[in-house]
């Protein structure tokens, strides 16, 4: 019987072992994210309707028509701002 390959543990710059996934910061909170590495994938993972928010990655606004192709990487900072109508 062949042994299953062992998952490699990720270690951050300080030598701390991390779970699977990449560490990103979303609205000021650090979190591990192992989903599709695009802005659109992150919104789906978080259950956020993409038409109701503005997304910024590393201080740069990502237009709605580019979210499917905009990749998220280890250490990125993402800000998600919900649009509200009213007067």
Biopython code that builds the backbone (N, CA, C, O; Angstrom):
import numpy as np
from Bio.PDB.StructureBuilder import StructureBuilder

atoms = [
    (1, "UNK", "N", (0.845, -1.176, 0.000)),
    (1, "UNK", "CA", (0.000, 0.000, 0.000)),
    (1, "UNK", "C", (0.888, 1.236, 0.000)),
    (1, "UNK", "O", (1.829, 1.341, 0.787)),
    (2, "UNK", "N", (0.579, 2.161, -0.887)),
    (2, "UNK", "CA", (1.392, 3.363, -1.019)),
    (2, "UNK", "C", (0.923, 4.417, -0.016)),
    (2, "UNK", "O", (-0.276, 4.620, 0.170)),
    (3, "UNK", "N", (1.876, 5.080, 0.621)),
    (3, "UNK", "CA", (1.549, 6.108, 1.603)),
    (3, "UNK", "C", (1.030, 7.351, 0.901)),
    (3, "UNK", "O", (1.485, 7.697, -0.190)),
    (4, "UNK", "N", (0.072, 8.021, 1.536)),
    (4, "UNK", "CA", (-0.440, 9.273, 1.004)),
    (4, "UNK", "C", (0.594, 10.371, 1.206)),
    (4, "UNK", "O", (1.294, 10.383, 2.219)),
    (5, "UNK", "N", (0.698, 11.285, 0.263)),
    (5, "UNK", "CA", (1.653, 12.384, 0.450)),
    (5, "UNK", "C", (1.233, 13.263, 1.617)),
    (5, "UNK", "O", (0.047, 13.524, 1.817)),
    (6, "UNK", "N", (2.206, 13.710, 2.376)),
    (6, "UNK", "CA", (1.922, 14.565, 3.518)),
    (6, "UNK", "C", (1.796, 16.005, 3.046)),
    (6, "UNK", "O", (2.538, 16.454, 2.173)),
    (7, "UNK", "N", (0.850, 16.716, 3.631)),
    (7, "UNK", "CA", (0.704, 18.128, 3.304)),
    (7, "UNK", "C", (1.845, 18.893, 3.947)),
    (7, "UNK", "O", (2.189, 18.665, 5.107)),
    (8, "UNK", "N", (2.418, 19.791, 3.189)),
    (8, "UNK", "CA", (3.475, 20.625, 3.737)),
    (8, "UNK", "C", (2.861, 21.722, 4.579)),
    (8, "UNK", "O", (1.842, 22.303, 4.207)),
    (9, "UNK", "N", (3.465, 22.000, 5.688)),
    (9, "UNK", "CA", (3.014, 23.100, 6.517)),
    (9, "UNK", "C", (3.682, 24.364, 6.033)),
    (9, "UNK", "O", (4.874, 24.379, 5.726)),
    (10, "UNK", "N", (2.899, 25.424, 5.969)),
    (10, "UNK", "CA", (3.452, 26.707, 5.575)),
    (10, "UNK", "C", (3.980, 27.411, 6.817)),
    (10, "UNK", "O", (3.387, 27.337, 7.894)),
    (11, "UNK", "N", (5.087, 28.083, 6.647)),
    (11, "UNK", "CA", (5.686, 28.817, 7.755)),
    (11, "UNK", "C", (5.818, 30.267, 7.322)),
    (11, "UNK", "O", (6.316, 30.554, 6.234)),
    (12, "UNK", "N", (5.365, 31.194, 8.188)),
    (12, "UNK", "CA", (5.465, 32.606, 7.825)),
    (12, "UNK", "C", (6.864, 33.139, 8.124)),
    (12, "UNK", "O", (7.752, 32.398, 8.546)),
    (13, "UNK", "N", (7.040, 34.443, 7.894)),
    (13, "UNK", "CA", (8.358, 35.058, 8.049)),
    (13, "UNK", "C", (8.886, 34.975, 9.475)),
    (13, "UNK", "O", (10.095, 35.037, 9.699)),
    (14, "UNK", "N", (7.988, 34.837, 10.428)),
    (14, "UNK", "CA", (8.401, 34.758, 11.837)),
    (14, "UNK", "C", (8.572, 33.324, 12.323)),
    (14, "UNK", "O", (8.831, 33.088, 13.503)),
    (15, "UNK", "N", (8.426, 32.367, 11.408)),
    (15, "UNK", "CA", (8.615, 30.967, 11.764)),
    (15, "UNK", "C", (7.391, 30.304, 12.345)),
    (15, "UNK", "O", (7.477, 29.186, 12.853)),
    (16, "UNK", "N", (6.241, 30.974, 12.283)),
    (16, "UNK", "CA", (5.013, 30.384, 12.813)),
    (16, "UNK", "C", (4.384, 29.483, 11.754)),
    (16, "UNK", "O", (4.361, 29.833, 10.575)),
    (17, "UNK", "N", (3.881, 28.338, 12.165)),
    (17, "UNK", "CA", (3.231, 27.406, 11.245)),
    (17, "UNK", "C", (1.828, 27.918, 10.959)),
    (17, "UNK", "O", (1.094, 28.298, 11.870)),
    (18, "UNK", "N", (1.462, 27.922, 9.669)),
    (18, "UNK", "CA", (0.135, 28.364, 9.255)),
    (18, "UNK", "C", (-0.650, 27.178, 8.726)),
    (18, "UNK", "O", (-0.082, 26.172, 8.300)),
    (19, "UNK", "N", (-1.950, 27.316, 8.761)),
    (19, "UNK", "CA", (-2.830, 26.307, 8.172)),
    (19, "UNK", "C", (-2.739, 26.446, 6.653)),
    (19, "UNK", "O", (-2.045, 27.324, 6.140)),
    (20, "UNK", "N", (-3.447, 25.572, 5.944)),
    (20, "UNK", "CA", (-3.508, 25.700, 4.485)),
    (20, "UNK", "C", (-4.134, 27.035, 4.125)),
    (20, "UNK", "O", (-4.969, 27.557, 4.864)),
    (21, "UNK", "N", (-3.736, 27.574, 3.010)),
    (21, "UNK", "CA", (-4.288, 28.831, 2.552)),
    (21, "UNK", "C", (-3.275, 29.951, 2.665)),
    (21, "UNK", "O", (-2.196, 29.794, 3.235)),
    (22, "UNK", "N", (-3.660, 31.095, 2.099)),
    (22, "UNK", "CA", (-2.779, 32.247, 2.161)),
    (22, "UNK", "C", (-3.331, 33.224, 3.186)),
    (22, "UNK", "O", (-4.539, 33.314, 3.401)),
    (23, "UNK", "N", (-2.432, 33.941, 3.800)),
    (23, "UNK", "CA", (-2.863, 34.932, 4.772)),
    (23, "UNK", "C", (-3.085, 36.258, 4.053)),
    (23, "UNK", "O", (-2.185, 36.788, 3.401)),
    (24, "UNK", "N", (-4.304, 36.782, 4.186)),
    (24, "UNK", "CA", (-4.640, 38.073, 3.616)),
    (24, "UNK", "C", (-5.298, 38.902, 4.713)),
    (24, "UNK", "O", (-5.682, 38.368, 5.754)),
    (25, "UNK", "N", (-5.426, 40.192, 4.484)),
    (25, "UNK", "CA", (-6.126, 41.072, 5.413)),
    (25, "UNK", "C", (-7.358, 41.605, 4.700)),
    (25, "UNK", "O", (-7.257, 42.210, 3.633)),
    (26, "UNK", "N", (-8.533, 41.373, 5.304)),
    (26, "UNK", "CA", (-9.793, 41.838, 4.727)),
    (26, "UNK", "C", (-10.435, 42.799, 5.721)),
    (26, "UNK", "O", (-10.773, 42.424, 6.843)),
    (27, "UNK", "N", (-10.594, 44.037, 5.287)),
    (27, "UNK", "CA", (-11.176, 45.079, 6.130)),
    (27, "UNK", "C", (-10.510, 45.137, 7.508)),
    (27, "UNK", "O", (-11.178, 45.248, 8.536)),
    (28, "UNK", "N", (-9.200, 45.060, 7.501)),
    (28, "UNK", "CA", (-8.425, 45.201, 8.731)),
    (28, "UNK", "C", (-8.252, 43.932, 9.546)),
    (28, "UNK", "O", (-7.560, 43.955, 10.565)),
    (29, "UNK", "N", (-8.856, 42.829, 9.133)),
    (29, "UNK", "CA", (-8.743, 41.576, 9.882)),
    (29, "UNK", "C", (-7.948, 40.555, 9.089)),
    (29, "UNK", "O", (-8.254, 40.287, 7.927)),
    (30, "UNK", "N", (-6.921, 39.981, 9.720)),
    (30, "UNK", "CA", (-6.133, 38.941, 9.071)),
    (30, "UNK", "C", (-6.955, 37.662, 9.031)),
    (30, "UNK", "O", (-7.646, 37.320, 9.991)),
    (31, "UNK", "N", (-6.870, 36.959, 7.903)),
    (31, "UNK", "CA", (-7.581, 35.684, 7.779)),
    (31, "UNK", "C", (-6.847, 34.792, 6.797)),
    (31, "UNK", "O", (-6.095, 35.262, 5.943)),
    (32, "UNK", "N", (-7.078, 33.503, 6.935)),
    (32, "UNK", "CA", (-6.546, 32.529, 5.984)),
    (32, "UNK", "C", (-7.600, 32.301, 4.922)),
    (32, "UNK", "O", (-8.780, 32.133, 5.230)),
    (33, "UNK", "N", (-7.170, 32.295, 3.667)),
    (33, "UNK", "CA", (-8.093, 32.113, 2.556)),
    (33, "UNK", "C", (-7.523, 31.065, 1.619)),
    (33, "UNK", "O", (-6.398, 31.198, 1.136)),
    (34, "UNK", "N", (-8.304, 30.019, 1.363)),
    (34, "UNK", "CA", (-7.839, 28.900, 0.543)),
    (34, "UNK", "C", (-8.702, 28.721, -0.701)),
    (34, "UNK", "O", (-8.621, 27.700, -1.384)),
    (35, "UNK", "N", (-9.525, 29.723, -0.987)),
    (35, "UNK", "CA", (-10.447, 29.594, -2.111)),
    (35, "UNK", "C", (-9.834, 30.052, -3.412)),
    (35, "UNK", "O", (-8.617, 30.204, -3.518)),
    (36, "UNK", "N", (-10.686, 30.274, -4.408)),
    (36, "UNK", "CA", (-10.181, 30.775, -5.690)),
    (36, "UNK", "C", (-9.427, 32.085, -5.479)),
    (36, "UNK", "O", (-9.912, 32.980, -4.788)),
    (37, "UNK", "N", (-8.268, 32.193, -6.061)),
    (37, "UNK", "CA", (-7.394, 33.321, -5.805)),
    (37, "UNK", "C", (-7.707, 34.583, -6.567)),
    (37, "UNK", "O", (-6.797, 35.330, -6.927)),
    (38, "UNK", "N", (-8.992, 34.842, -6.823)),
    (38, "UNK", "CA", (-9.379, 36.074, -7.506)),
    (38, "UNK", "C", (-10.270, 36.896, -6.589)),
    (38, "UNK", "O", (-10.810, 36.389, -5.606)),
    (39, "UNK", "N", (-10.416, 38.170, -6.923)),
    (39, "UNK", "CA", (-11.306, 39.038, -6.154)),
    (39, "UNK", "C", (-12.730, 38.492, -6.232)),
    (39, "UNK", "O", (-13.428, 38.450, -5.219)),
    (40, "UNK", "N", (-13.167, 38.076, -7.407)),
    (40, "UNK", "CA", (-14.514, 37.520, -7.575)),
    (40, "UNK", "C", (-14.699, 36.276, -6.710)),
    (40, "UNK", "O", (-15.748, 36.100, -6.090)),
    (41, "UNK", "N", (-13.686, 35.415, -6.665)),
    (41, "UNK", "CA", (-13.758, 34.213, -5.834)),
    (41, "UNK", "C", (-13.852, 34.543, -4.359)),
    (41, "UNK", "O", (-14.585, 33.883, -3.622)),
    (42, "UNK", "N", (-13.123, 35.553, -3.918)),
    (42, "UNK", "CA", (-13.174, 35.962, -2.514)),
    (42, "UNK", "C", (-14.561, 36.488, -2.164)),
    (42, "UNK", "O", (-15.106, 36.151, -1.113)),
    (43, "UNK", "N", (-15.131, 37.307, -3.036)),
    (43, "UNK", "CA", (-16.481, 37.819, -2.767)),
    (43, "UNK", "C", (-17.489, 36.681, -2.664)),
    (43, "UNK", "O", (-18.344, 36.688, -1.779)),
    (44, "UNK", "N", (-17.397, 35.708, -3.558)),
    (44, "UNK", "CA", (-18.297, 34.551, -3.512)),
    (44, "UNK", "C", (-18.100, 33.772, -2.216)),
    (44, "UNK", "O", (-19.074, 33.365, -1.583)),
    (45, "UNK", "N", (-16.850, 33.564, -1.819)),
    (45, "UNK", "CA", (-16.526, 32.843, -0.596)),
    (45, "UNK", "C", (-17.127, 33.545, 0.630)),
    (45, "UNK", "O", (-17.605, 32.896, 1.560)),
    (46, "UNK", "N", (-17.093, 34.871, 0.610)),
    (46, "UNK", "CA", (-17.616, 35.657, 1.731)),
    (46, "UNK", "C", (-19.129, 35.851, 1.654)),
    (46, "UNK", "O", (-19.734, 36.384, 2.585)),
    (47, "UNK", "N", (-19.750, 35.417, 0.539)),
    (47, "UNK", "CA", (-21.191, 35.554, 0.380)),
    (47, "UNK", "C", (-21.620, 36.984, 0.102)),
    (47, "UNK", "O", (-22.713, 37.391, 0.494)),
    (48, "UNK", "N", (-20.777, 37.742, -0.564)),
    (48, "UNK", "CA", (-21.055, 39.142, -0.854)),
    (48, "UNK", "C", (-21.448, 39.285, -2.321)),
    (48, "UNK", "O", (-20.727, 38.833, -3.209)),
    (49, "UNK", "N", (-22.597, 39.916, -2.570)),
    (49, "UNK", "CA", (-23.036, 40.170, -3.941)),
    (49, "UNK", "C", (-22.092, 41.192, -4.563)),
    (49, "UNK", "O", (-21.945, 42.291, -4.028)),
    (50, "UNK", "N", (-21.452, 40.860, -5.673)),
    (50, "UNK", "CA", (-20.419, 41.728, -6.243)),
    (50, "UNK", "C", (-20.913, 43.086, -6.735)),
    (50, "UNK", "O", (-20.122, 44.022, -6.846)),
    (51, "UNK", "N", (-22.191, 43.207, -7.027)),
    (51, "UNK", "CA", (-22.716, 44.473, -7.527)),
    (51, "UNK", "C", (-22.952, 45.513, -6.445)),
    (51, "UNK", "O", (-23.264, 46.665, -6.746)),
    (52, "UNK", "N", (-22.805, 45.114, -5.186)),
    (52, "UNK", "CA", (-23.128, 46.030, -4.083)),
    (52, "UNK", "C", (-21.900, 46.574, -3.369)),
    (52, "UNK", "O", (-22.026, 47.255, -2.352)),
    (53, "UNK", "N", (-20.706, 46.279, -3.894)),
    (53, "UNK", "CA", (-19.491, 46.688, -3.181)),
    (53, "UNK", "C", (-18.448, 47.286, -4.120)),
    (53, "UNK", "O", (-18.467, 47.070, -5.332)),
    (54, "UNK", "N", (-17.546, 48.038, -3.520)),
    (54, "UNK", "CA", (-16.333, 48.496, -4.180)),
    (54, "UNK", "C", (-15.205, 47.734, -3.503)),
    (54, "UNK", "O", (-15.181, 47.612, -2.279)),
    (55, "UNK", "N", (-14.263, 47.217, -4.303)),
    (55, "UNK", "CA", (-13.164, 46.423, -3.754)),
    (55, "UNK", "C", (-11.839, 47.102, -4.078)),
    (55, "UNK", "O", (-11.586, 47.536, -5.202)),
    (56, "UNK", "N", (-11.015, 47.172, -3.054)),
    (56, "UNK", "CA", (-9.676, 47.741, -3.190)),
    (56, "UNK", "C", (-8.668, 46.673, -2.795)),
    (56, "UNK", "O", (-8.800, 46.061, -1.735)),
    (57, "UNK", "N", (-7.668, 46.444, -3.627)),
    (57, "UNK", "CA", (-6.597, 45.492, -3.314)),
    (57, "UNK", "C", (-5.299, 46.284, -3.260)),
    (57, "UNK", "O", (-4.892, 46.905, -4.242)),
    (58, "UNK", "N", (-4.662, 46.251, -2.107)),
    (58, "UNK", "CA", (-3.399, 46.974, -1.895)),
    (58, "UNK", "C", (-3.523, 48.438, -2.325)),
    (58, "UNK", "O", (-2.678, 48.970, -3.045)),
    (59, "UNK", "N", (-4.600, 49.069, -1.861)),
    (59, "UNK", "CA", (-4.848, 50.510, -2.058)),
    (59, "UNK", "C", (-5.154, 50.882, -3.508)),
    (59, "UNK", "O", (-5.007, 52.042, -3.895)),
    (60, "UNK", "N", (-5.580, 49.901, -4.315)),
    (60, "UNK", "CA", (-5.945, 50.150, -5.704)),
    (60, "UNK", "C", (-7.342, 49.588, -5.949)),
    (60, "UNK", "O", (-7.591, 48.403, -5.728)),
    (61, "UNK", "N", (-8.254, 50.451, -6.408)),
    (61, "UNK", "CA", (-9.626, 50.007, -6.681)),
    (61, "UNK", "C", (-9.626, 49.066, -7.881)),
    (61, "UNK", "O", (-9.007, 49.344, -8.908)),
    (62, "UNK", "N", (-10.334, 47.947, -7.732)),
    (62, "UNK", "CA", (-10.456, 46.961, -8.810)),
    (62, "UNK", "C", (-11.822, 47.158, -9.474)),
    (62, "UNK", "O", (-12.850, 46.932, -8.835)),
    (63, "UNK", "N", (-11.851, 47.573, -10.735)),
    (63, "UNK", "CA", (-13.130, 47.744, -11.435)),
    (63, "UNK", "C", (-13.904, 46.429, -11.495)),
    (63, "UNK", "O", (-13.315, 45.349, -11.535)),
    (64, "UNK", "N", (-15.242, 46.538, -11.502)),
    (64, "UNK", "CA", (-16.081, 45.336, -11.516)),
    (64, "UNK", "C", (-15.744, 44.408, -12.668)),
    (64, "UNK", "O", (-15.752, 43.188, -12.497)),
    (65, "UNK", "N", (-15.449, 44.956, -13.833)),
    (65, "UNK", "CA", (-15.199, 44.105, -14.994)),
    (65, "UNK", "C", (-13.825, 43.428, -14.960)),
    (65, "UNK", "O", (-13.502, 42.655, -15.862)),
    (66, "UNK", "N", (-13.020, 43.704, -13.946)),
    (66, "UNK", "CA", (-11.702, 43.069, -13.828)),
    (66, "UNK", "C", (-11.590, 42.125, -12.633)),
    (66, "UNK", "O", (-10.536, 41.527, -12.420)),
    (67, "UNK", "N", (-12.643, 41.986, -11.865)),
    (67, "UNK", "CA", (-12.586, 41.184, -10.629)),
    (67, "UNK", "C", (-12.349, 39.703, -10.879)),
    (67, "UNK", "O", (-11.721, 39.032, -10.060)),
    (68, "UNK", "N", (-12.841, 39.185, -11.996)),
    (68, "UNK", "CA", (-12.632, 37.759, -12.298)),
    (68, "UNK", "C", (-11.177, 37.443, -12.588)),
    (68, "UNK", "O", (-10.731, 36.317, -12.371)),
    (69, "UNK", "N", (-10.439, 38.421, -13.075)),
    (69, "UNK", "CA", (-9.038, 38.208, -13.458)),
    (69, "UNK", "C", (-8.041, 38.767, -12.460)),
    (69, "UNK", "O", (-6.846, 38.490, -12.566)),
    (70, "UNK", "N", (-8.506, 39.551, -11.492)),
    (70, "UNK", "CA", (-7.610, 40.168, -10.509)),
    (70, "UNK", "C", (-7.239, 39.140, -9.441)),
    (70, "UNK", "O", (-8.082, 38.711, -8.654)),
    (71, "UNK", "N", (-5.970, 38.755, -9.430)),
    (71, "UNK", "CA", (-5.507, 37.724, -8.502)),
    (71, "UNK", "C", (-5.214, 38.313, -7.120)),
    (71, "UNK", "O", (-4.785, 39.458, -6.985)),
    (72, "UNK", "N", (-5.462, 37.491, -6.106)),
    (72, "UNK", "CA", (-5.133, 37.830, -4.718)),
    (72, "UNK", "C", (-3.934, 36.987, -4.330)),
    (72, "UNK", "O", (-3.879, 35.797, -4.638)),
    (73, "UNK", "N", (-2.982, 37.596, -3.659)),
    (73, "UNK", "CA", (-1.781, 36.874, -3.260)),
    (73, "UNK", "C", (-1.526, 36.950, -1.768)),
    (73, "UNK", "O", (-2.153, 37.730, -1.050)),
    (74, "UNK", "N", (-0.606, 36.137, -1.323)),
    (74, "UNK", "CA", (-0.183, 36.100, 0.077)),
    (74, "UNK", "C", (0.172, 37.512, 0.547)),
    (74, "UNK", "O", (0.946, 38.217, -0.101)),
    (75, "UNK", "N", (-0.401, 37.910, 1.676)),
    (75, "UNK", "CA", (-0.080, 39.192, 2.285)),
    (75, "UNK", "C", (-0.849, 40.382, 1.736)),
    (75, "UNK", "O", (-0.642, 41.505, 2.193)),
    (76, "UNK", "N", (-1.739, 40.164, 0.760)),
    (76, "UNK", "CA", (-2.495, 41.284, 0.193)),
    (76, "UNK", "C", (-3.453, 41.864, 1.228)),
    (76, "UNK", "O", (-3.915, 41.173, 2.136)),
    (77, "UNK", "N", (-3.735, 43.152, 1.062)),
    (77, "UNK", "CA", (-4.710, 43.844, 1.894)),
    (77, "UNK", "C", (-5.898, 44.198, 1.017)),
    (77, "UNK", "O", (-5.758, 44.885, 0.005)),
    (78, "UNK", "N", (-7.082, 43.715, 1.422)),
    (78, "UNK", "CA", (-8.296, 43.925, 0.652)),
    (78, "UNK", "C", (-9.274, 44.716, 1.504)),
    (78, "UNK", "O", (-9.523, 44.379, 2.662)),
    (79, "UNK", "N", (-9.821, 45.763, 0.921)),
    (79, "UNK", "CA", (-10.877, 46.531, 1.565)),
    (79, "UNK", "C", (-12.137, 46.358, 0.739)),
    (79, "UNK", "O", (-12.121, 46.536, -0.479)),
    (80, "UNK", "N", (-13.229, 46.011, 1.407)),
    (80, "UNK", "CA", (-14.514, 45.830, 0.736)),
    (80, "UNK", "C", (-15.477, 46.827, 1.353)),
    (80, "UNK", "O", (-15.752, 46.780, 2.552)),
    (81, "UNK", "N", (-15.992, 47.738, 0.516)),
    (81, "UNK", "CA", (-16.900, 48.787, 0.991)),
    (81, "UNK", "C", (-18.261, 48.558, 0.358)),
    (81, "UNK", "O", (-18.391, 48.494, -0.864)),
    (82, "UNK", "N", (-19.266, 48.437, 1.200)),
    (82, "UNK", "CA", (-20.626, 48.198, 0.715)),
    (82, "UNK", "C", (-21.280, 49.532, 0.338)),
    (82, "UNK", "O", (-21.214, 50.502, 1.092)),
    (83, "UNK", "N", (-21.905, 49.561, -0.833)),
    (83, "UNK", "CA", (-22.594, 50.749, -1.297)),
    (83, "UNK", "C", (-24.005, 50.773, -0.706)),
    (83, "UNK", "O", (-24.699, 49.756, -0.697)),
    (84, "UNK", "N", (-24.419, 51.937, -0.215)),
    (84, "UNK", "CA", (-25.729, 52.086, 0.400)),
    (84, "UNK", "C", (-26.447, 53.241, -0.274)),
    (84, "UNK", "O", (-25.885, 54.323, -0.446)),
    (85, "UNK", "N", (-27.695, 53.000, -0.655)),
    (85, "UNK", "CA", (-28.493, 54.066, -1.270)),
    (85, "UNK", "C", (-29.300, 54.757, -0.189)),
    (85, "UNK", "O", (-29.610, 54.177, 0.852)),
    (86, "UNK", "N", (-29.621, 55.964, -0.448)),
    (86, "UNK", "CA", (-30.456, 56.685, 0.507)),
    (86, "UNK", "C", (-30.201, 58.167, 0.428)),
    (86, "UNK", "O", (-29.402, 58.646, -0.377)),
    (87, "UNK", "N", (-30.886, 58.868, 1.267)),
    (87, "UNK", "CA", (-30.733, 60.314, 1.216)),
    (87, "UNK", "C", (-30.700, 60.940, 2.562)),
    (87, "UNK", "O", (-30.575, 62.159, 2.672)),
]
sb = StructureBuilder()
sb.init_structure("model")
sb.init_model(0)
sb.init_chain("A")
sb.init_seg("    ")
for serial, (resi, resn, name, xyz) in enumerate(atoms, 1):
    if name == "N":
        sb.init_residue(resn, " ", resi, " ")
    sb.init_atom(name, np.array(xyz, "f"), 0.0, 1.0, " ", f" {name:<3s}", serial, name[0])
structure = sb.get_structure()
